[in-house]
């Protein structure tokens, strides 16, 4: 068929229009992609700034701890250390360094506040801090200073353009010879040769952290491929996306899987193939879901993951995420030793984090002792200034990595404060008192 002149012009015009549309569309997509990259980069920089601030505060607070002479001041400083160490761990989880195994770094951040609190409690009881304990605080202070310096150097390198924070997350122009954000963390992680062994009254003492996990103790070893399948299933992503893998040894040897961008990381135990944790670095920018809806999402995830008899104990909102804590509950006995933690995004209900180390370390078949005091007799031991609202059975951990069978009494003080009291079911000793802090952001214990 022969085209007329008008037809040729019309065809040419349509071709030009199509090209223009494609160019405009491509420009829009490029602009959208660029804007997304800017948002991600800004989130990473914000997380690094938060980590830098927390590291500085840990360093300064630990140094003050060395000079504090009263129990009141030491207790206040120890509480501040808890807050700053938690902030540091949250900030690290939001950086593109999922490929790294920061076991020593997380251990340091877990122990620093606990050890300071242990020494503060000794001072409160008019017990002098020994030279060894003082030297341990000095050593922790030195490690805090090193962490602060490493983060400061990373910030300076990013500000000067020496390090592109997006290199790790997107592999843009990745040069093996160029410095990366992971190097500073690697140097700090590898600098623990002289780290002190801390034996003290606290849940993160070395003798507890190094306890052999009961769930993996006699479990059959799984292959890397099988572990990858477990990670892929719980994350609900293709196993092809989890292209990076490292092996972590220790008391709970694991395969650590992550994607090329470092935006997701998942640990699976070599013995038994249990998912010990996973973490997604995405930061929700808004809150659409209510806290109660996020708690429900966490419960659904735990059920779908195949964990039965898990009970929500408390939860907390942090920025636009909700962290929900679970304890194993069987025969109306709450086992506060067998713990799990789930992090839920408030923008779309996505599960951003899961941690089951407490469950894997402690979970076992248990029986509440037959020969116990009556729950009514134990209730008489509670302070007359507390009104008992409910009661039940519980298993709680001791500082020596053991367990105690207790009666749990939820009480209310004269000022309206909610208080949990734990009475030893066999001896009648008052083992533990926890204060519930409830507000619009959730429920915590202290």
C-alpha positions in Angstrom: 0.0 0.0 0.0 1.3 3.4 -0.9 1.3 6.1 1.7 0.1 9.6 0.8 2.1 12.7 1.7 -0.5 13.4 4.5 -0.1 9.8 5.7 3.7 10.1 5.8 3.5 13.4 7.8 0.9 11.8 10.2 3.1 8.7 10.7 6.2 10.9 11.3 4.2 13.0 13.8 3.0 9.9 15.7 6.6 8.5 15.8 7.9 11.8 17.2 5.1 11.9 19.7 5.9 8.4 20.8 9.6 9.2 21.2 8.7 12.3 23.2 6.3 10.3 25.5 9.0 7.7 26.1 11.6 10.4 26.8 9.3 12.2 29.3 8.4 8.8 30.9 12.1 7.9 31.2 12.9 11.3 32.7 10.1 10.9 35.2 11.3 7.5 36.2 14.9 8.7 36.5 13.7 11.6 38.6 11.6 9.3 40.8 14.6 6.9 41.2 16.9 9.8 42.1 14.4 11.2 44.7 14.2 7.7 46.2 18.0 7.5 46.4 18.1 10.9 48.1 15.6 9.7 50.7 17.5 6.5 51.4 20.8 8.4 51.6 19.3 11.0 54.0 18.0 8.1 56.2 21.4 6.5 56.4 23.0 9.9 57.2 20.4 10.5 59.9 21.0 7.0 61.4 24.8 7.7 61.4 24.3 11.0 63.2 22.1 9.3 65.8 24.8 6.6 66.3 27.5 9.3 66.6 25.5 11.2 69.2 24.7 8.0 71.2 28.4 6.9 71.1 29.5 10.4 72.3 27.0 10.2 75.2 28.1 6.7 76.2 31.7 7.8 76.3 30.9 10.9 78.3 28.5 9.1 80.7 31.0 6.3 81.4 33.7 8.8 82.2 31.3 10.5 84.7 30.6 7.0 86.1 34.3 6.8 87.1 34.1 10.0 89.1 30.6 9.5 90.7 30.8 8.9 94.4 27.2 8.6 95.4 24.7 5.7 94.7 22.1 8.2 93.5 24.4 9.6 90.9 25.7 6.3 89.8 22.2 4.9 89.4 21.2 8.0 87.3 24.2 7.6 85.0 23.6 3.8 84.6 20.0 4.5 83.5 21.3 7.0 81.0 23.7 4.4 79.7 20.9 2.0 79.1 19.0 4.6 77.0 22.0 5.6 75.0 23.1 2.0 74.3 19.6 1.1 73.1 19.7 4.2 70.8 23.0 3.1 69.4 21.8 -0.4 68.6 18.7 1.0 66.9 20.9 3.3 64.8 23.3 0.5 63.8 20.3 -1.6 62.6 19.3 1.1 60.2 22.7 1.4 58.5 23.6 -0.5 55.3 26.0 -2.8 57.1 23.9 -6.0 57.3 26.7 -8.1 55.8 28.8 -7.5 58.9 28.6 -9.7 62.0 28.9 -7.1 64.8 28.7 -9.6 67.7 31.3 -7.9 69.8 29.8 -4.4 69.2 26.3 -5.5 70.2 27.8 -7.3 73.2 29.5 -4.2 74.3 26.4 -2.1 73.9 24.3 -4.7 75.9 26.8 -4.9 78.7 27.8 -1.3 79.2 24.7 -0.1 81.0 24.2 -3.4 82.9 27.7 -3.4 84.4 27.4 0.2 85.4 24.1 -0.5 87.1 25.7 -3.5 88.9 28.4 -1.3 90.4 25.8 1.3 91.3 23.8 -1.2 93.3 26.9 -2.2 95.2 27.5 1.4 96.2 23.9 1.7 97.3 24.5 -1.2 99.6 27.6 0.5 101.1 29.8 -2.1 99.4 33.0 -0.6 98.0 33.8 -1.0 94.3 36.9 -3.2 93.9 39.9 -2.2 92.0 39.1 -4.8 89.4 35.6 -3.4 88.9 36.9 0.1 88.6 39.5 -1.0 86.0 36.7 -2.8 84.1 34.8 0.5 84.0 37.9 2.3 82.7 38.3 -0.4 80.1 34.6 0.0 79.0 35.2 3.8 78.9 38.2 3.2 76.6 36.1 1.1 74.2 33.4 3.7 74.2 36.0 6.3 73.3 37.2 4.1 70.4 33.6 3.7 69.1 33.0 7.4 69.3 36.3 8.1 67.4 35.5 5.5 64.7 32.0 6.9 64.1 33.4 10.5 64.0 36.0 9.4 61.3 33.3 7.8 59.2 31.2 10.9 59.4 34.2 13.0 58.4 35.0 10.7 55.5 31.4 10.9 54.2 31.3 14.7 54.6 34.6 15.1 52.6 33.3 12.7 49.8 36.0 10.1 50.6 33.2 7.6 51.4 30.0 7.3 49.5 27.4 6.0 51.9 25.4 4.6 49.0 28.2 2.4 47.7 27.3 -0.5 50.0 23.6 -0.2 49.6 23.5 0.0 45.8 27.0 -1.0 44.6 27.2 2.1 42.5 30.7 2.5 41.1 31.9 0.2 43.8 35.7 0.3 43.8 37.5 -2.4 45.8 40.3 0.1 46.6 38.0 2.8 47.9 37.1 3.1 51.6 33.6 2.0 52.6 31.4 2.7 55.6 31.9 -0.9 56.8 35.6 -0.4 57.4 35.3 1.7 60.6 32.8 -0.8 62.1 35.1 -3.7 61.1 38.1 -2.1 62.9 36.1 -1.6 66.0 34.6 -5.1 65.9 38.1 -6.6 65.6 39.6 -4.5 68.4 38.3 -6.6 71.3 41.4 -8.7 72.0 41.8 -7.2 75.5 38.1 -6.8 76.3 37.5 -7.7 79.9 35.5 -10.7 81.0 32.6 -9.2 83.0 31.2 -11.4 85.7 28.5 -9.5 87.6 24.8 -9.6 88.6 23.1 -8.9 85.4 21.3 -10.5 82.4 24.2 -9.7 80.0 27.0 -11.0 82.1 29.5 -13.1 80.1 28.5 -16.3 82.0 24.9 -15.8 80.8 25.7 -14.5 77.3 27.9 -17.5 76.7 25.4 -20.1 77.9 24.9 -23.0 75.5 21.5 -22.8 73.7 19.3 -25.6 74.8 17.3 -25.7 71.5 20.4 -26.2 69.3 22.5 -28.3 71.8 21.7 -31.8 70.3 20.0 -30.7 67.1 21.1 -32.0 63.7 23.3 -29.7 61.6 21.6 -28.3 58.5 23.3 -27.5 55.2 23.8 -24.0 54.0 21.2 -24.6 51.3 18.6 -25.7 53.9 19.4 -22.7 56.1 18.9 -20.4 53.0 15.5 -21.9 52.4 14.5 -21.2 56.0 15.7 -17.6 55.7 13.9 -17.1 52.4 10.6 -18.5 53.8 10.5 -16.3 56.9 11.5 -13.2 55.0 9.1 -14.1 52.2 11.6 -13.2 49.5 13.4 -15.2 46.8 16.5 -17.1 47.9 18.2 -15.6 44.9 18.0 -12.2 46.6 20.0 -13.5 49.6 23.3 -13.7 47.6 25.7 -12.9 50.4 26.5 -15.4 53.2 29.0 -15.5 56.0 29.4 -18.0 58.8 29.4 -16.9 62.5 30.8 -19.1 65.2 30.4 -18.9 68.9 28.0 -20.5 71.3 25.3 -20.4 68.6 27.0 -20.9 65.2 24.9 -19.4 62.4 24.8 -18.8 58.7 24.2 -15.1 58.1 22.4 -14.3 54.8 22.0 -10.8 53.3 21.2 -9.2 50.0 23.8 -7.3 47.9 22.5 -3.9 49.2 22.8 -4.9 52.9 19.2 -3.9 53.4 18.2 -7.2 54.9 20.1 -9.7 57.1 19.0 -13.0 58.5 20.8 -15.5 60.9 19.9 -19.2 60.8 21.5 -21.6 63.3 23.7 -24.4 61.9 22.3 -26.8 64.5 18.6 -27.2 63.9 18.2 -24.6 61.3 16.3 -22.1 63.5 16.0 -18.5 62.5 17.7 -16.6 65.3 17.0 -13.2 63.9 16.4 -11.1 60.8 16.6 -7.4 60.3 15.4 -5.1 57.5 17.0 -1.6 57.4 13.9 0.2 55.9 12.8 3.2 58.0 9.1 3.9 57.8 8.4 7.6 57.2 4.9 7.8 58.6 2.5 6.0 60.9 -0.8 4.7 59.4 -1.4 1.6 61.5 -2.3 2.0 65.2 -0.1 0.4 67.9 -2.7 -2.2 68.6 -2.9 -3.1 64.9 0.9 -3.6 64.9 0.7 -5.8 68.0 -1.8 -7.9 66.1 0.5 -8.1 63.1 3.3 -9.3 65.3 1.0 -12.0 66.8 0.0 -13.2 63.3 3.7 -13.4 62.3 4.6 -15.5 65.4 1.7 -17.8 64.7 2.6 -18.1 61.0 6.2 -18.8 61.9 5.0 -21.9 63.8 5.7 -20.7 67.4 2.8 -21.7 69.6 1.9 -20.5 73.1 3.6 -17.2 72.8 2.2 -14.4 74.8 2.6 -10.6 74.4 4.3 -9.3 77.5 4.9 -5.6 76.6 5.5 -3.4 73.6 7.0 0.0 72.7 6.7 2.5 69.9 10.0 3.9 68.6 9.6 6.5 65.8 7.4 4.8 63.3 7.9 1.2 64.4 6.5 -0.9 67.2 8.7 -3.5 69.0 6.5 -6.3 70.5 8.0 -8.6 73.1 6.7 -12.2 73.6 7.2 -14.8 76.3 6.4 -18.5 76.1 3.3 -19.5 78.1 2.2 -23.1 78.9 -0.4 -24.4 81.4 -0.9 -20.7 82.5 2.8 -20.4 83.4 4.5 -17.5 81.8 8.2 -18.3 81.1 10.0 -15.0 81.0 13.2 -16.8 80.1 11.9 -17.9 76.6 11.7 -14.6 74.8 11.1 -13.3 71.3 10.9 -9.8 69.9 9.2 -8.6 66.7 9.5 -5.2 65.1 6.5 -3.9 63.0 6.4 -1.0 60.6 3.6 1.4 61.3 3.2 2.6 57.7 2.2 -0.8 56.1 2.4 -3.4 58.9 5.6 -5.1 57.5 7.7 -7.1 59.8 11.0 -5.4 59.9 12.7 -7.4 62.6 12.6 -10.7 64.5 14.9 -11.9 67.4 14.6 -15.3 69.1 17.9 -15.7 70.9 16.3 -15.8 74.4 13.9 -18.5 73.2 16.6 -20.6 71.5 18.9 -20.4 74.5 16.4 -21.3 77.2 13.4 -23.1 75.8 12.8 -26.6 77.2 10.1 -28.7 78.8 9.3 -27.6 82.3 7.2 -28.6 85.2 6.1 -26.2 88.0 7.1 -27.9 91.3 4.5 -29.8 93.2 5.6 -28.9 96.6 5.0 -25.2 96.8 3.5 -22.6 99.1 0.0 -21.6 98.4 -0.5 -18.6 96.2 -2.7 -17.0 98.8 0.0 -17.4 101.5 2.5 -15.8 99.1 0.1 -12.9 98.4 0.3 -12.1 102.1 4.0 -11.3 101.7 3.3 -8.4 99.3 3.7 -4.9 100.7 0.6 -3.6 102.4 1.0 -0.5 100.2 0.2 -2.5 97.1 -3.2 -3.7 96.1 -3.2 -7.0 94.2 -5.2 -6.9 91.0 -4.3 -10.3 89.5 -2.1 -13.3 90.1 -0.5 -16.2 88.3 2.5 -18.5 87.9 5.8 -17.5 86.2 9.3 -18.7 85.6 11.9 -15.9 85.8 15.6 -15.9 85.1 18.2 -15.4 87.9 21.4 -13.5 87.6 23.3 -16.8 87.7 21.6 -18.1 84.5 19.2 -20.3 86.4 15.4 -20.2 86.7 13.0 -19.6 89.6 9.4 -20.7 89.8 7.4 -17.8 91.2 4.0 -16.5 91.7 3.4 -13.3 89.7 1.3 -10.6 91.3 0.1 -7.6 89.3 -0.5 -4.8 91.8 -1.4 -1.1 91.9 0.4 1.3 94.2 -1.2 4.2 96.1 -0.1 6.7 93.4 -1.7 4.5 90.6 1.6 3.0 89.5 1.4 -0.6 88.2 3.8 -3.0 89.9 4.7 -6.6 89.3 5.9 -8.6 92.3 7.5 -12.1 92.0 7.4 -14.3 95.1 9.4 -17.6 95.1 6.8 -20.4 95.1 9.0 -22.7 97.2 10.7 -20.4 99.7 8.4 -17.4 99.9 11.3 -15.0 99.1 10.5 -11.8 97.3 12.6 -12.4 94.2 11.9 -9.4 91.9 9.9 -6.2 91.7 9.2 -4.5 88.3 7.5 -1.2 87.7 5.3 -1.0 84.6 5.6 2.2 82.6 2.5 2.6 80.5 1.8 5.5 78.1 0.5 6.1 74.6 3.6 4.5 73.1 3.3 1.2 74.9 4.3 -0.7 78.0 7.8 -1.2 79.4 9.2 -2.6 82.6 11.9 -1.3 84.8 
